[in-house]
Amino acid sequence: EASSPGHGSSNNDDDVDLEALVNDMNSSLESLYSSCSIHTETTPLLHVTYGRLQEQQCRPSSLPAVINPFPELCTPPGSPVLSPTHTPDNHIIKVCSEDGAGKVVEVPADMRARDVCQLLVYKSHCLDDNCWSLVEHHPLLGLERCLEDHELVVQVHASMTSDSKFLFRKNYAKYEFFRNPLNFFPDQMVTWCQESNGSIPQSQLLQKFLNSSSCVEVQGSLYWKESGKKSWKRLSMFLRRSGLYCSTKGSSKEPRHLQLLSDLEDCNIYTVTTGRKSHNAPTDYQFCIKPSKVRNDCKELRMLCAEDEQSRTCWMTAFRLLKYGILLYQNYKSPQQRKSPLSHFSTPVRSVSENSLVAMDFSGRTGRVIENPLEAQSAALEEGQTWRKRGQRMNALGSPLHPSSVSSVIHRTQLWFHGRIMRDEAHKMVMQQGQVDGLFLLRDSQSNPRAFVLTLCHHQKIRHFQILPYEEDGQMFFSLDEGSTKFTDLIHLVEFYQLNRGVLPCRLKHPCTAVAL
């Protein structure tokens, strides 16, 4: 036995024979495996302290779990130390993308929706911009909703049927109401509960929703379809922290005239995906409140319909805020406060506020801000011409491919280009990914085989702009403004309108993407 340091022994006496130590530990581990297999109470464990081998009593359950990269090559299947990572508490869940492809994910019982999204982002090599969502999709009911980031995926999966599934998609509007609350809550729809005309100042709007002690409510008219009936009733509705109420007497808010339609605690709010014809709805802006425990029982569903998209968005956003409160704000802030362990695998995102972009002149020794709007517009047109000349210089240098052939196919490598999809499909994709200002995609034109179409969302309305080809001096250009600003390819065009609004109602901000798992 080696002597402990500090007892005056020589250096040779203090050294430990490493070869003998390894042999002793190997023999001890073999005896440990054999003793664990017959469930003995205690097992001797050897460890080194100050060059001295000591024995310590330790139960097998206290052994640290070591991840084994090659379980089929190393240890017996029943080894308590090196074993496969799957445990009985984990659940196997399939997540599908928009194209129908799926990926099987092993999810622990305490794994949140945000954690699953980050795992899929990493496995699919996507850009992690905190806009990805896990969608609960019910094809038989025609309902879907985005899971909140804090929800436990296993619990949600337990309430789904065999026909239901999870989808992985972008949702830019998930927390957009924190950045632009005025676009989500019209003045006439948000009031105090007990006052007939108690409007809330816009500066205090979100604080009142997040404060659980405030008596804020959303009011307005909604169409309601009772279970078992085909007709819809137009009623005055009131959404409060205690639930959704309808008035049995006009727009009266007296307690004796209010009927509870649904509470918020054990229910979730869904978007109806089957269209107005399947339910004979009066408008296209349907949504539904479904109890969490209900699977396929349509009698328990609360089918509702709004007058327009802004009203539907207000009702659905207020439902989430009143139900979860400060949890939503914590979900919104947590990606900005923490450092993701997978951050070194993703490309950094440059987020620029629209109000912080100004026209600059760098023609002199120092840059200056262009304050004159006419001069700024002229600078934007000049920048477009500069990009055009740059493309001409690149083509003049020569290319293994013909310049026109490169310009005609290079955009197909971009995430925002979706090829020959129909107008309705483009409209559906934009709606599914949030309908926020600047959400866009490009596609082939159905009417003109040489042209393209820009689909853009602004103020919750989806518009389509045709991109026409122009030929000049034997070279092909593309333009959105009838030839005033020309670009050699669609990538230059998109990059220009990401910085300059031009003839568009807003800049291009969020590409509408479809990931393949």
C-alpha positions as CSV (number, residue, x, y, z in Angstrom):
1,E,0.0,0.0,0.0
2,A,1.4,3.4,-0.9
3,S,1.9,6.0,1.8
4,S,-0.1,9.2,1.9
5,P,1.7,12.4,1.0
6,G,3.0,14.4,4.0
7,H,4.4,11.3,5.9
8,G,8.0,11.8,4.9
9,S,8.1,8.9,2.4
10,S,10.3,9.0,-0.7
11,N,8.8,9.9,-4.1
12,N,9.2,6.3,-5.3
13,D,7.0,5.1,-2.4
14,D,4.3,7.7,-3.3
15,D,4.0,6.5,-6.9
16,V,1.1,4.2,-7.8
17,D,1.7,1.2,-10.1
18,L,-0.8,2.3,-12.9
19,E,-0.8,-1.1,-14.6
20,A,-1.6,-2.9,-11.4
21,L,-4.3,-0.3,-10.7
22,V,-6.0,-0.8,-14.0
23,N,-6.0,-4.6,-13.6
24,D,-7.5,-4.3,-10.1
25,M,-10.2,-2.0,-11.3
26,N,-11.1,-4.3,-14.3
27,S,-11.4,-7.2,-11.9
28,S,-13.5,-5.2,-9.6
29,L,-15.9,-4.1,-12.4
30,E,-16.3,-7.7,-13.5
31,S,-17.3,-8.6,-10.0
32,L,-19.5,-5.6,-9.9
33,Y,-21.4,-6.7,-13.0
34,S,-21.8,-10.3,-11.6
35,S,-23.0,-9.0,-8.2
36,C,-25.5,-6.6,-9.8
37,S,-27.1,-9.3,-11.9
38,I,-28.1,-11.2,-8.8
39,H,-29.3,-8.0,-7.0
40,T,-27.0,-7.9,-4.0
41,E,-27.4,-5.1,-1.5
42,T,-24.0,-3.6,-1.7
43,T,-21.0,-3.7,-4.0
44,P,-17.4,-2.7,-3.3
45,L,-16.3,0.2,-5.5
46,L,-12.6,1.2,-5.7
47,H,-11.4,4.7,-6.2
48,V,-8.1,6.6,-5.8
49,T,-7.6,9.4,-3.2
50,Y,-4.1,10.9,-2.7
51,G,-2.4,7.9,-4.3
52,R,-4.2,5.4,-1.9
53,L,-6.7,2.8,-2.9
54,Q,-9.8,2.8,-0.6
55,E,-13.0,0.8,-0.5
56,Q,-16.4,2.4,-0.3
57,Q,-19.8,0.9,0.0
58,C,-22.2,2.0,-2.8
59,R,-25.6,0.8,-4.0
60,P,-25.9,-0.1,-7.8
61,S,-28.7,2.5,-8.1
62,S,-26.3,5.3,-7.3
63,L,-23.9,4.5,-10.2
64,P,-23.5,7.4,-12.7
65,A,-25.2,6.8,-16.1
66,V,-22.5,6.7,-18.7
67,I,-23.7,7.1,-22.3
68,N,-22.4,4.1,-24.4
69,P,-21.7,5.1,-28.0
70,F,-21.5,1.4,-29.1
71,P,-23.9,-0.6,-26.9
72,E,-24.0,-3.6,-29.2
73,L,-20.2,-4.0,-29.1
74,C,-19.2,-3.4,-25.5
75,T,-21.3,-4.6,-22.6
76,P,-24.0,-7.2,-21.9
77,P,-27.6,-6.0,-22.5
78,G,-28.3,-6.0,-18.8
79,S,-25.4,-3.8,-17.8
80,P,-26.5,-1.1,-15.3
81,V,-23.7,1.3,-16.3
82,L,-23.4,1.2,-20.1
83,S,-26.9,0.7,-21.6
84,P,-28.9,2.1,-24.5
85,T,-30.3,5.6,-23.9
86,H,-34.0,4.5,-24.3
87,T,-35.9,4.3,-21.0
88,P,-39.5,3.3,-20.2
89,D,-40.3,6.9,-19.5
90,N,-39.5,8.0,-23.0
91,H,-42.2,8.0,-25.7
92,I,-41.7,7.5,-29.5
93,I,-43.5,10.3,-31.4
94,K,-43.6,10.9,-35.1
95,V,-43.4,14.5,-36.4
96,C,-44.3,15.3,-40.0
97,S,-43.4,18.1,-42.3
98,E,-45.6,19.8,-44.9
99,D,-44.6,17.5,-47.7
100,G,-45.8,14.4,-45.7
101,A,-42.3,13.2,-44.7
102,G,-41.8,12.3,-41.1
103,K,-39.1,11.9,-38.5
104,V,-39.4,9.7,-35.4
105,V,-38.3,11.4,-32.2
106,E,-37.8,9.9,-28.7
107,V,-39.3,12.3,-26.3
108,P,-38.9,12.2,-22.5
109,A,-41.9,12.8,-20.3
110,D,-40.6,16.3,-19.2
111,M,-39.7,17.5,-22.7
112,R,-41.3,20.8,-23.8
113,A,-42.5,21.7,-27.3
114,R,-39.7,24.2,-27.7
115,D,-37.1,21.5,-26.9
116,V,-38.6,19.2,-29.6
117,C,-38.5,22.1,-32.1
118,Q,-34.8,22.8,-31.3
119,L,-34.0,19.1,-31.7
120,L,-35.7,19.0,-35.1
121,V,-34.0,22.3,-36.2
122,Y,-30.7,20.7,-35.4
123,K,-31.4,17.4,-37.1
124,S,-32.8,19.1,-40.2
125,H,-30.0,21.7,-40.4
126,C,-32.5,24.6,-40.4
127,L,-31.9,28.2,-39.3
128,D,-32.9,28.5,-35.6
129,D,-34.7,31.8,-35.5
130,N,-37.1,30.8,-32.7
131,C,-40.1,30.9,-35.1
132,W,-40.5,27.1,-35.4
133,S,-43.5,25.5,-33.9
134,L,-45.0,22.1,-33.2
135,V,-48.5,21.9,-34.5
136,E,-51.2,19.6,-33.2
137,H,-53.2,18.5,-36.3
138,H,-56.5,16.6,-36.2
139,P,-57.5,15.7,-39.8
140,L,-60.8,14.0,-38.9
141,L,-62.0,17.1,-37.0
142,G,-60.4,19.5,-39.4
143,L,-58.6,21.3,-36.5
144,E,-55.1,22.4,-35.7
145,R,-53.2,24.6,-33.2
146,C,-49.6,25.5,-32.4
147,L,-48.4,24.2,-29.1
148,E,-47.1,26.7,-26.6
149,D,-43.4,26.4,-26.0
150,H,-43.8,25.4,-22.4
151,E,-46.3,22.6,-23.0
152,L,-45.2,19.0,-22.4
153,V,-45.3,17.1,-25.7
154,V,-46.1,13.7,-24.1
155,Q,-49.2,15.0,-22.3
156,V,-50.5,16.5,-25.5
157,H,-49.7,13.3,-27.4
158,A,-51.7,11.3,-24.9
159,S,-54.9,13.2,-25.7
160,M,-54.5,12.7,-29.5
161,T,-56.1,9.9,-31.5
162,S,-54.2,7.6,-33.9
163,D,-55.3,9.7,-36.9
164,S,-53.9,12.9,-35.3
165,K,-50.3,13.9,-35.8
166,F,-47.7,16.6,-35.0
167,L,-46.5,18.9,-37.8
168,F,-43.3,20.9,-37.8
169,R,-43.6,24.4,-39.4
170,K,-42.8,28.0,-39.1
171,N,-45.1,30.4,-37.2
172,Y,-44.0,34.0,-37.3
173,A,-47.1,35.2,-35.5
174,K,-46.5,33.2,-32.4
175,Y,-45.3,36.2,-30.4
176,E,-45.9,39.0,-32.9
177,F,-48.5,40.5,-30.6
178,F,-45.7,41.4,-28.1
179,R,-43.9,43.4,-30.8
180,N,-47.0,45.0,-32.5
181,P,-50.0,44.8,-30.1
182,L,-51.9,47.5,-32.0
183,N,-52.3,45.1,-35.0
184,F,-53.9,42.4,-32.9
185,F,-56.3,44.2,-30.5
186,P,-58.7,46.8,-32.1
187,D,-59.8,49.6,-29.7
188,Q,-63.5,48.6,-29.8
189,M,-62.9,45.0,-28.9
190,V,-60.9,45.3,-25.6
191,T,-62.6,46.8,-22.6
192,W,-63.0,46.4,-18.8
193,C,-65.4,43.7,-17.7
194,Q,-67.9,45.7,-15.6
195,E,-68.0,49.0,-17.6
196,S,-70.0,49.5,-20.7
197,N,-67.5,51.9,-22.3
198,G,-64.3,51.3,-20.4
199,S,-61.7,51.4,-23.1
200,I,-58.0,50.5,-22.2
201,P,-55.1,52.8,-23.3
202,Q,-53.0,51.0,-25.9
203,S,-49.8,51.6,-23.8
204,Q,-51.4,49.5,-21.0
205,L,-53.0,46.8,-23.2
206,L,-50.4,44.0,-22.7
207,Q,-49.9,44.7,-19.1
208,K,-53.6,44.3,-18.4
209,F,-53.6,40.9,-20.2
210,L,-50.6,39.7,-18.3
211,N,-51.8,40.9,-14.9
212,S,-53.9,38.0,-13.5
213,S,-55.8,40.4,-11.2
214,S,-57.0,42.8,-13.9
215,C,-60.6,42.5,-15.2
216,V,-59.9,42.8,-18.9
217,E,-62.3,41.3,-21.5
218,V,-62.7,41.0,-25.3
219,Q,-66.2,41.7,-26.7
220,G,-67.8,41.6,-30.1
221,S,-70.1,39.6,-32.3
222,L,-69.5,36.0,-33.2
223,Y,-71.4,33.3,-35.1
224,W,-72.0,30.2,-33.0
225,K,-73.0,26.8,-34.2
226,E,-74.7,24.7,-31.6
227,S,-73.9,20.9,-31.6
228,G,-76.4,18.9,-33.6
229,K,-77.6,21.9,-35.6
230,K,-76.8,23.1,-39.1
231,S,-77.6,26.8,-38.6
232,W,-75.4,29.5,-37.1
233,K,-76.5,32.2,-34.6
234,R,-75.0,35.6,-34.4
235,L,-74.5,36.6,-30.7
236,S,-72.7,39.1,-28.6
237,M,-69.7,37.4,-27.0
238,F,-67.5,38.3,-24.0
239,L,-64.1,36.6,-23.3
240,R,-62.9,36.9,-19.7
241,R,-60.5,35.1,-17.5
242,S,-63.3,32.9,-16.2
243,G,-64.4,31.8,-19.7
244,L,-66.3,32.7,-22.9
245,Y,-69.8,34.0,-22.4
246,C,-72.7,34.8,-24.8
247,S,-75.4,37.2,-24.0
248,T,-79.0,35.9,-24.1
249,K,-80.4,39.4,-24.4
250,G,-78.8,41.5,-27.2
251,S,-75.5,42.9,-26.0
252,S,-76.3,43.0,-22.3
253,K,-73.4,42.3,-19.9
254,E,-75.6,41.7,-16.8
255,P,-74.7,38.5,-15.1
256,R,-78.3,37.1,-15.4
257,H,-78.1,37.5,-19.2
258,L,-74.7,35.8,-19.6
259,Q,-74.4,32.1,-20.5
260,L,-71.1,30.3,-20.2
261,L,-70.0,28.6,-23.4
262,S,-66.6,27.4,-22.4
263,D,-64.0,27.8,-19.7
264,L,-60.3,28.4,-20.4
265,E,-58.6,26.1,-18.0
266,D,-59.2,22.7,-19.6
267,C,-59.7,23.9,-23.2
268,N,-57.6,24.9,-26.1
269,I,-58.4,27.1,-29.1
270,Y,-57.9,25.8,-32.7
271,T,-58.1,27.0,-36.3
272,V,-60.6,25.2,-38.5
273,T,-58.8,23.9,-41.6
274,T,-61.6,22.3,-43.6
275,G,-63.1,25.5,-45.0
276,R,-66.5,27.1,-44.7
277,K,-68.4,24.6,-46.9
278,S,-67.8,21.6,-44.6
279,H,-69.6,23.4,-41.7
280,N,-71.8,25.7,-43.9
281,A,-70.1,28.6,-42.1
282,P,-71.2,32.2,-42.9
283,T,-67.5,33.4,-43.4
284,D,-64.1,31.9,-43.9
285,Y,-62.8,32.9,-40.5
286,Q,-63.7,29.9,-38.3
287,F,-62.1,28.8,-35.1
288,C,-63.0,26.2,-32.4
289,I,-62.7,25.7,-28.7
290,K,-62.1,22.0,-27.8
291,P,-61.8,20.5,-24.3
292,S,-58.4,18.8,-23.8
293,K,-60.0,15.4,-22.9
294,V,-62.2,15.3,-26.0
295,R,-60.9,13.2,-28.9
296,N,-63.4,12.7,-31.7
297,D,-66.7,13.8,-30.0
298,C,-67.9,16.7,-32.1
299,K,-70.7,17.4,-29.6
300,E,-68.3,18.9,-27.2
301,L,-66.7,21.3,-29.7
302,R,-67.6,25.0,-29.7
303,M,-67.6,26.0,-33.3
304,L,-67.3,29.8,-33.8
305,C,-66.9,32.1,-36.7
306,A,-65.7,35.8,-36.9
307,E,-66.5,38.5,-39.4
308,D,-62.9,39.0,-40.6
309,E,-59.4,37.9,-40.1
310,Q,-58.5,40.7,-37.6
311,S,-61.4,39.8,-35.4
312,R,-60.5,36.1,-35.4
313,T,-56.9,36.9,-34.6
314,C,-58.0,39.1,-31.7
315,W,-60.2,36.4,-30.2
316,M,-57.6,33.7,-30.5
317,T,-54.7,35.8,-29.2
318,A,-56.7,37.0,-26.3
319,F,-57.7,33.4,-25.4
320,R,-54.0,32.5,-25.2
321,L,-53.1,35.5,-23.1
322,L,-55.9,35.1,-20.7
323,K,-55.2,31.4,-20.3
324,Y,-51.4,31.4,-19.9
325,G,-50.7,35.0,-18.9
326,I,-47.1,35.7,-17.9
327,L,-46.0,32.2,-19.1
328,L,-46.4,33.5,-22.7
329,Y,-44.2,36.5,-22.0
330,Q,-41.6,34.2,-20.4
331,N,-41.6,32.0,-23.5
332,Y,-41.2,35.1,-25.7
333,K,-38.2,36.3,-23.6
334,S,-36.4,33.1,-22.8
335,P,-34.7,32.6,-26.3
336,Q,-33.3,36.1,-26.0
337,Q,-31.9,35.5,-22.5
338,R,-30.4,32.1,-22.7
339,K,-27.6,30.8,-24.9
340,S,-28.7,27.8,-26.8
341,P,-26.4,24.8,-26.6
342,L,-26.8,24.3,-30.3
343,S,-26.1,27.9,-31.2
344,H,-22.7,27.1,-32.7
345,F,-24.4,24.9,-35.3
346,S,-26.7,27.6,-36.6
347,T,-26.1,30.8,-38.7
348,P,-26.5,34.0,-36.7
349,V,-29.6,36.0,-37.7
350,R,-29.5,39.8,-38.2
351,S,-32.7,41.2,-36.9
352,V,-33.3,44.8,-38.0
353,S,-36.2,46.9,-36.9
354,E,-38.1,48.6,-39.7
355,N,-37.9,51.9,-37.9
356,S,-34.1,51.7,-37.6
357,L,-33.4,51.5,-41.4
358,V,-32.5,54.9,-42.9
359,A,-31.2,55.9,-46.3
360,M,-27.4,56.6,-46.2
361,D,-25.0,58.4,-48.6
362,F,-21.5,57.0,-48.5
363,S,-20.2,59.0,-51.5
364,G,-18.0,61.2,-49.3
365,R,-15.3,60.4,-46.8
366,T,-17.9,59.9,-44.1
367,G,-21.5,58.6,-44.4
368,R,-24.5,60.8,-43.8
369,V,-28.2,60.2,-43.3
370,I,-30.4,61.2,-46.2
371,E,-33.4,63.1,-44.7
372,N,-35.0,64.3,-47.9
373,P,-37.6,61.7,-49.0
374,L,-37.1,62.5,-52.7
375,E,-33.4,62.2,-52.4
376,A,-33.8,58.9,-50.5
377,Q,-36.0,57.5,-53.3
378,S,-33.5,58.6,-55.9
379,A,-30.8,56.8,-53.9
380,A,-32.9,53.6,-53.9
381,L,-33.2,53.7,-57.6
382,E,-29.5,54.3,-58.0
383,E,-28.7,51.4,-55.8
384,G,-30.9,49.2,-58.0
385,Q,-29.0,50.4,-61.1
386,T,-25.7,49.6,-59.3
387,W,-26.8,46.1,-58.7
388,R,-27.7,45.8,-62.3
389,K,-24.3,46.9,-63.4
390,R,-22.6,44.6,-61.0
391,G,-24.5,41.7,-62.6
392,Q,-23.4,42.8,-66.0
393,R,-19.7,42.9,-64.9
394,M,-20.0,39.4,-63.4
395,N,-21.5,38.1,-66.7
396,A,-18.7,39.8,-68.7
397,L,-16.1,37.9,-66.7
398,G,-17.4,34.7,-68.2
399,S,-19.1,31.7,-66.7
400,P,-19.1,27.9,-67.5
401,L,-22.9,28.4,-67.9
402,H,-24.6,30.9,-70.1
403,P,-25.6,34.0,-68.1
404,S,-29.2,33.7,-68.9
405,S,-29.4,30.1,-67.9
406,V,-27.8,30.9,-64.5
407,S,-30.3,33.7,-63.9
408,S,-33.2,31.5,-64.8
409,V,-32.4,28.7,-62.3
410,I,-30.4,30.2,-59.4
411,H,-33.5,31.2,-57.5
412,R,-34.7,27.6,-57.3
413,T,-32.1,27.0,-54.6
414,Q,-33.7,29.5,-52.2
415,L,-36.0,28.6,-49.4
416,W,-38.5,31.3,-50.4
417,F,-39.1,29.9,-53.9
418,H,-41.8,27.3,-54.2
419,G,-42.0,26.5,-57.9
420,R,-45.2,25.7,-59.6
421,I,-47.7,25.9,-56.7
422,M,-51.2,27.2,-57.2
423,R,-52.4,30.6,-55.9
424,D,-54.6,28.9,-53.3
425,E,-51.7,26.8,-52.0
426,A,-49.5,29.9,-51.7
427,H,-52.4,31.6,-49.9
428,K,-52.7,28.6,-47.5
429,M,-48.9,28.5,-46.7
430,V,-48.9,32.2,-45.8
431,M,-51.9,31.8,-43.6
432,Q,-50.4,28.8,-41.8
433,Q,-47.1,30.6,-41.1
434,G,-48.6,33.5,-39.3
435,Q,-49.9,36.3,-41.6
436,V,-47.5,38.9,-40.3
437,D,-46.3,41.9,-42.2
438,G,-43.6,41.1,-44.7
439,L,-44.2,37.3,-44.9
440,F,-43.5,36.4,-48.5
441,L,-42.8,33.7,-51.0
442,L,-42.1,33.5,-54.8
443,R,-43.6,31.0,-57.2
444,D,-44.0,30.4,-60.9
445,S,-46.7,32.3,-62.7
446,Q,-49.7,30.1,-63.8
447,S,-50.7,32.6,-66.6
448,N,-47.3,33.5,-68.0
449,P,-44.7,30.8,-68.2
450,R,-41.8,33.3,-68.3
451,A,-43.0,35.3,-65.3
452,F,-43.1,34.8,-61.5
453,V,-45.4,35.9,-58.7
454,L,-44.5,37.5,-55.4
455,T,-47.0,36.6,-52.6
456,L,-46.8,39.1,-49.8
457,C,-48.8,39.6,-46.5
458,H,-49.5,43.0,-45.2
459,H,-52.0,44.0,-42.5
460,Q,-53.3,40.4,-42.4
461,K,-54.2,40.6,-46.1
462,I,-52.4,38.5,-48.8
463,R,-51.5,40.2,-52.1
464,H,-49.9,38.9,-55.2
465,F,-47.5,40.9,-57.4
466,Q,-46.4,39.7,-60.9
467,I,-42.6,39.8,-61.7
468,L,-42.2,40.2,-65.4
469,P,-39.2,39.5,-67.6
470,Y,-37.6,42.3,-69.7
471,E,-35.0,41.8,-72.4
472,E,-32.4,44.6,-73.0
473,D,-29.3,44.3,-75.2
474,G,-29.7,40.6,-75.4
475,Q,-29.8,40.1,-71.6
476,M,-32.9,39.2,-69.5
477,F,-33.9,41.2,-66.5
478,F,-36.8,40.9,-64.0
479,S,-38.9,43.8,-62.6
480,L,-41.8,44.4,-60.2
481,D,-42.5,48.0,-61.3
482,E,-42.9,47.7,-65.1
483,G,-39.2,48.0,-65.8
484,S,-38.3,51.0,-63.7
485,T,-36.1,48.9,-61.5
486,K,-34.5,45.8,-63.2
487,F,-32.6,42.9,-61.7
488,T,-30.5,40.2,-63.4
489,D,-32.0,37.5,-61.2
490,L,-34.7,36.9,-58.5
491,I,-32.1,36.8,-55.7
492,H,-31.0,40.3,-56.4
493,L,-34.7,41.4,-56.6
494,V,-35.5,39.8,-53.2
495,E,-32.4,41.3,-51.6
496,F,-33.3,44.7,-52.8
497,Y,-36.9,44.6,-51.5
498,Q,-35.7,43.3,-48.2
499,L,-34.0,46.7,-47.7
500,N,-36.3,48.9,-49.8
501,R,-40.1,48.9,-49.8
502,G,-40.2,50.4,-53.3
503,V,-43.7,49.8,-54.9
504,L,-44.6,47.2,-52.3
505,P,-46.8,48.0,-49.2
506,C,-43.9,46.8,-46.9
507,R,-40.5,45.3,-47.1
508,L,-39.9,41.6,-47.5
509,K,-39.0,40.3,-44.0
510,H,-40.0,36.7,-43.4
511,P,-39.5,34.0,-46.1
512,C,-42.2,31.4,-46.2
513,T,-40.3,28.1,-46.0
514,A,-41.2,24.5,-46.0
515,V,-38.7,22.2,-44.4
516,A,-38.2,18.5,-45.4
517,L,-37.6,16.3,-42.3
